[in-house]
Each structure stands twice: as structure tokens, then as C-alpha cells.
Amino acid sequence: MKRSLYAVLLLSVSVLFFNSCKKESKADKPVTIVAASGDINGSLNEFRNLLGSPINTTTGAVNGRREINWDGINDSLVGKSLPNDFFNPVSPEAPAARKRGLAYESPGGTFMVSNTNFANINPAAASQFKAFSGDKTFANISSNIWEVTFEVPGAVTEAHVKGFGAVFSDVDLNNSTSFEFFNGTKSLGKYFVPPHDASTSFSFLGLYFENGETITRVQVSHQGYLSSGAADVSNNGTADLIVLDDFLYSEPVAR
């Protein structure tokens, strides 16, 4: 009888210890980082699985994800300054497909889409860039620090997401290009985009926060900007110039 009681007590302690370890392990991993260069398709699919399905194209969703690849932008807008709310207009007349809950902002920044990798802005650097999907790429051509923010799709209501990532072209150097994630004024950490490898010009960085943490804005930083006319480091310049393509993020929900 004593042995049976001892065995029960030992089993109970073991279960408690195991459960405690499981909780500590989960708490030790509040964020999943997906970073890749070269063939990034597998990493994009991994990140899509984290964000969830479906890909939402209308307003009113609370789960799933959003994606932006810039190729749906009308050719008449290529090479022109885009409004900061291009992918979240609130007018009833605006196309529902553009109401994706994402905005970008930068004092003095000019956001633009190109189908020539910005050859009209910086012809010396354009040969370094490639579009990942379609033939259009995106950049802030006049500032190297800017922010992505989130709203409820089709509304001006502030929102948060659980994960955000983007495809970059021609990140050449370690620690030259980064995301810093914020929840309100609290920094959730600064993470660097890996440089591309010899096989392609592409890199990807995405973070998915767990345990209830959320993202309200993302600060994007890169060494140079295209309208400066500076040469890329690949052409013996002093700045690591980049462009972006696909954005992926979880469904923005009201704070």
C-alpha cells in the first residue's frame, strides 16, 4: 500500500514537472521568425500557414490573411506617387479588393510602384533588382526609414495583426535592412533581413507573434534610397539599395 501511494505521488510530481516544462517552453518562444534567401518559395508557404487561410479579398473577415503583390496596380499609376492609403481606401466607391487594411507612411517619403525596377529613378541600380511575382516592384524612393500600419479593411479604425512579412530584392549586406515591430509604443524587437545568395536576388523576412502579442506598426529601415542617385554596393557604391515585392500579413482586426 505504501509503495502504491509512493508511485502515485511520484507520477503526480512527474506530470506537474512535465506540464511546467511545456509551459516554459511555449513562453520561451513568443515569436516565430521565418527568414530566407535564394529559393524563398518554401519559406513563403511556411509563413502563409502561420498566418492562416483563406486569403481575404473582401471586408468583414476576422481570420485568415492578406497579401499584396503590387501587380494589380493599374499601369496608369506606375511611376507615380501612390497615396498612403492606396490599400485601404474608405470611400464606398473604392474597389473592395483594395480595402486590405494596410497603410504606409514616411515624412517626406514618396511611395511608388515600377515595372522597370525604377530605371527612371536610378538607372545605375535598376539592373540589381528583380520582381518576385509579376513584373512590378515597390519602394519608398525618397526615404530610407518608413512605417507600415494597419487598419480594419475599409475603415479608419486602428487595427493590429499577429504576423507580417515581405519579399525584398537585392539585400546585399548583413544588418543593412530591417524590420522593427511595435505594439503601440512598445518595441517587439528589431530583426534584420538576410542578404540574398548567389542564386537569386530575393530575401524574405516574416515574424508571427504568439501568446497574445500583436503588431500595430512595423518600421522599415534600409541603408539608402533610390532618388538619391547613389550607386548600389554591388556597383561599388556606399549604400545597400533595395526594392520590395510581396507583403503578407494576418487579417487586421480592431485593437
C-alpha positions as CSV (number, residue, x, y, z in Angstrom):
1,M,0.0,0.0,0.0
2,K,2.8,2.4,0.8
3,R,4.5,1.5,-2.5
4,S,1.3,2.2,-4.4
5,L,0.9,5.6,-2.7
6,Y,4.5,6.5,-3.4
7,A,4.1,5.6,-7.0
8,V,1.0,7.8,-7.3
9,L,2.8,10.7,-5.7
10,L,5.8,10.2,-8.0
11,L,3.6,10.1,-11.0
12,S,1.8,13.3,-10.0
13,V,5.1,15.1,-9.4
14,S,6.3,13.9,-12.8
15,V,3.2,15.1,-14.6
16,L,3.4,18.5,-12.9
17,F,7.1,18.8,-13.8
18,F,6.3,17.9,-17.4
19,N,3.5,20.3,-17.7
20,S,5.6,23.1,-16.2
21,C,8.3,22.4,-18.8
22,K,5.8,22.6,-21.5
23,K,4.5,25.9,-20.3
24,E,8.0,27.3,-20.0
25,S,8.9,26.1,-23.5
26,K,5.9,27.8,-25.0
27,A,6.6,31.0,-23.1
28,D,10.2,30.9,-24.3
29,K,9.0,31.1,-27.9
30,P,6.7,34.1,-28.2
31,V,7.6,34.7,-31.9
32,T,8.3,32.6,-34.9
33,I,10.8,34.0,-37.3
34,V,10.8,33.0,-41.0
35,A,13.9,34.2,-42.8
36,A,15.2,33.0,-46.1
37,S,17.2,33.9,-49.2
38,G,17.6,32.2,-52.6
39,D,14.6,30.0,-53.3
40,I,12.2,31.6,-50.8
41,N,9.0,29.8,-52.0
42,G,9.0,27.2,-49.3
43,S,9.5,29.9,-46.6
44,L,6.7,31.9,-48.0
45,N,4.4,28.9,-47.8
46,E,5.5,28.2,-44.3
47,F,4.7,31.8,-43.3
48,R,1.3,31.6,-45.1
49,N,0.5,28.5,-43.0
50,L,1.3,30.5,-39.8
51,L,-0.9,33.4,-40.9
52,G,-3.8,31.1,-41.8
53,S,-6.4,30.8,-44.6
54,P,-8.2,32.0,-46.6
55,I,-6.6,34.9,-48.4
56,N,-9.3,37.6,-47.8
57,T,-10.4,39.8,-50.6
58,T,-13.4,41.4,-49.1
59,T,-14.1,43.4,-45.9
60,G,-15.6,41.8,-42.7
61,A,-13.1,39.0,-42.1
62,V,-11.7,38.2,-38.7
63,N,-9.4,35.3,-39.6
64,G,-7.1,34.4,-42.5
65,R,-4.6,36.6,-44.2
66,R,-4.0,39.3,-46.7
67,E,-1.4,39.5,-49.5
68,I,-0.2,42.4,-51.7
69,N,2.0,41.9,-54.7
70,W,1.5,45.3,-56.5
71,D,0.8,43.7,-59.9
72,G,-2.9,44.6,-59.7
73,I,-2.0,48.3,-59.7
74,N,-3.2,49.9,-63.0
75,D,-0.4,50.8,-65.4
76,S,-1.6,54.4,-65.4
77,L,-0.3,54.7,-61.7
78,V,3.1,53.1,-62.4
79,G,5.9,55.6,-61.7
80,K,3.6,58.0,-59.9
81,S,3.4,58.8,-56.2
82,L,0.8,56.5,-54.5
83,P,-1.4,57.7,-51.7
84,N,-0.5,56.2,-48.3
85,D,-4.0,54.6,-48.0
86,F,-3.9,53.1,-51.5
87,F,-4.5,49.6,-50.0
88,N,-7.2,50.8,-47.5
89,P,-9.4,53.4,-49.1
90,V,-12.6,54.0,-47.1
91,S,-14.8,55.5,-49.8
92,P,-17.8,53.4,-50.6
93,E,-16.9,53.9,-54.3
94,A,-13.4,52.4,-53.9
95,P,-12.9,48.9,-55.1
96,A,-13.4,46.3,-52.4
97,A,-10.3,44.4,-53.5
98,R,-8.1,47.4,-52.5
99,K,-9.6,47.6,-48.9
100,R,-6.8,45.4,-47.4
101,G,-6.2,47.2,-44.1
102,L,-2.6,48.3,-44.8
103,A,-1.1,51.8,-45.0
104,Y,2.4,53.1,-45.2
105,E,3.8,56.5,-44.2
106,S,7.0,58.5,-44.0
107,P,7.6,62.2,-43.6
108,G,8.9,63.3,-46.9
109,G,8.8,59.8,-48.4
110,T,7.4,59.0,-51.8
111,F,5.9,55.6,-52.3
112,M,5.9,54.3,-55.9
113,V,5.4,51.1,-58.0
114,S,7.6,50.4,-61.0
115,N,7.5,47.9,-63.9
116,T,11.1,48.7,-64.8
117,N,12.7,48.2,-61.4
118,F,12.9,52.0,-61.1
119,A,15.2,52.5,-64.0
120,N,13.6,56.0,-64.5
121,I,14.6,56.9,-60.9
122,N,18.0,55.3,-60.6
123,P,19.2,53.7,-63.8
124,A,22.5,52.7,-62.3
125,A,20.9,50.5,-59.7
126,A,17.9,49.1,-61.6
127,S,19.8,46.1,-63.0
128,Q,20.3,44.8,-59.5
129,F,16.6,44.4,-58.8
130,K,14.0,41.8,-59.8
131,A,10.3,41.4,-59.4
132,F,9.4,38.3,-57.4
133,S,5.9,37.9,-58.7
134,G,4.7,39.6,-61.9
135,D,6.7,42.5,-63.2
136,K,6.1,45.3,-60.6
137,T,8.1,46.2,-57.5
138,F,7.5,48.7,-54.7
139,A,9.8,51.2,-52.9
140,N,9.9,54.4,-50.9
141,I,12.1,56.2,-53.3
142,S,13.0,59.2,-51.2
143,S,13.4,58.0,-47.6
144,N,15.2,55.0,-46.0
145,I,13.0,54.9,-42.8
146,W,9.3,54.4,-43.1
147,E,6.4,52.6,-41.4
148,V,3.7,50.1,-42.2
149,T,0.5,50.5,-40.2
150,F,-2.8,48.6,-40.0
151,E,-6.5,49.4,-40.1
152,V,-9.7,47.4,-40.2
153,P,-10.1,46.9,-44.0
154,G,-12.3,49.5,-45.5
155,A,-12.4,51.6,-42.3
156,V,-10.2,54.1,-40.4
157,T,-10.3,52.0,-37.3
158,E,-6.8,51.2,-35.9
159,A,-6.0,47.5,-36.1
160,H,-3.4,45.0,-35.2
161,V,-2.0,41.9,-36.8
162,K,-0.3,38.8,-35.5
163,G,2.2,38.4,-38.3
164,F,3.8,40.4,-41.1
165,G,6.4,39.7,-43.7
166,A,7.8,40.9,-47.0
167,V,9.9,39.9,-50.0
168,F,13.0,42.0,-50.8
169,S,15.2,42.2,-53.8
170,D,18.9,42.8,-53.6
171,V,19.7,43.0,-49.9
172,D,23.4,42.6,-50.3
173,L,24.7,43.1,-46.7
174,N,24.1,41.7,-43.3
175,N,22.4,44.2,-40.9
176,S,21.6,46.7,-43.7
177,T,17.9,46.3,-43.9
178,S,15.5,45.7,-41.0
179,F,12.0,45.5,-39.6
180,E,11.3,46.8,-36.1
181,F,7.9,45.6,-34.8
182,F,5.8,47.6,-32.3
183,N,2.7,47.1,-30.3
184,G,1.7,50.7,-29.6
185,T,4.9,52.4,-28.3
186,K,6.4,49.1,-27.1
187,S,9.1,47.7,-29.4
188,L,8.8,43.9,-30.0
189,G,12.3,43.8,-31.4
190,K,14.4,44.7,-34.5
191,Y,15.1,42.0,-37.0
192,F,17.5,42.1,-40.0
193,V,16.6,40.8,-43.5
194,P,19.1,38.2,-44.6
195,P,21.2,39.0,-47.7
196,H,20.4,37.2,-50.9
197,D,22.5,34.4,-52.1
198,A,24.2,33.8,-55.4
199,S,21.2,32.0,-57.0
200,T,18.7,34.9,-56.9
201,S,18.3,38.5,-55.7
202,F,15.5,37.6,-53.3
203,S,15.2,37.6,-49.5
204,F,12.3,37.2,-47.2
205,L,11.6,38.1,-43.6
206,G,8.4,37.5,-41.7
207,L,7.5,37.3,-38.0
208,Y,4.5,35.8,-36.4
209,F,3.8,36.6,-32.7
210,E,2.2,34.1,-30.3
211,N,0.9,34.1,-26.7
212,G,-1.4,37.1,-27.4
213,E,1.2,39.6,-28.6
214,T,0.2,41.7,-31.6
215,I,1.7,44.2,-34.1
216,T,0.3,47.7,-34.6
217,R,3.1,49.0,-36.8
218,V,6.3,48.0,-38.5
219,Q,9.3,50.3,-39.0
220,V,11.2,49.5,-42.2
221,S,14.8,50.7,-42.5
222,H,17.3,50.3,-45.3
223,Q,20.7,52.0,-46.0
224,G,19.8,54.2,-48.9
225,Y,17.0,55.3,-51.2
226,L,16.7,55.3,-54.9
227,S,16.1,59.0,-55.7
228,S,19.5,59.9,-54.1
229,G,21.1,58.7,-57.3
230,A,23.7,56.8,-55.3
231,A,25.2,53.6,-56.7
232,D,24.3,50.3,-55.0
233,V,27.1,48.5,-53.1
234,S,27.0,45.9,-55.9
235,N,28.3,48.7,-58.2
236,N,30.9,49.9,-55.7
237,G,28.5,52.4,-54.1
238,T,28.2,53.2,-50.5
239,A,24.6,52.2,-49.8
240,D,22.7,48.8,-50.0
241,L,19.8,49.8,-52.2
242,I,16.7,47.6,-52.2
243,V,13.1,47.3,-53.5
244,L,10.2,45.2,-52.2
245,D,7.6,42.9,-53.7
246,D,5.0,40.7,-51.9
247,F,3.6,41.7,-48.5
248,L,2.0,39.1,-46.4
249,Y,0.1,39.7,-43.1
250,S,-2.6,38.3,-40.9
251,E,-6.1,39.8,-41.1
252,P,-6.1,43.2,-39.4
253,V,-8.6,43.3,-36.5
254,A,-9.6,46.3,-34.4
255,R,-7.5,47.0,-31.3
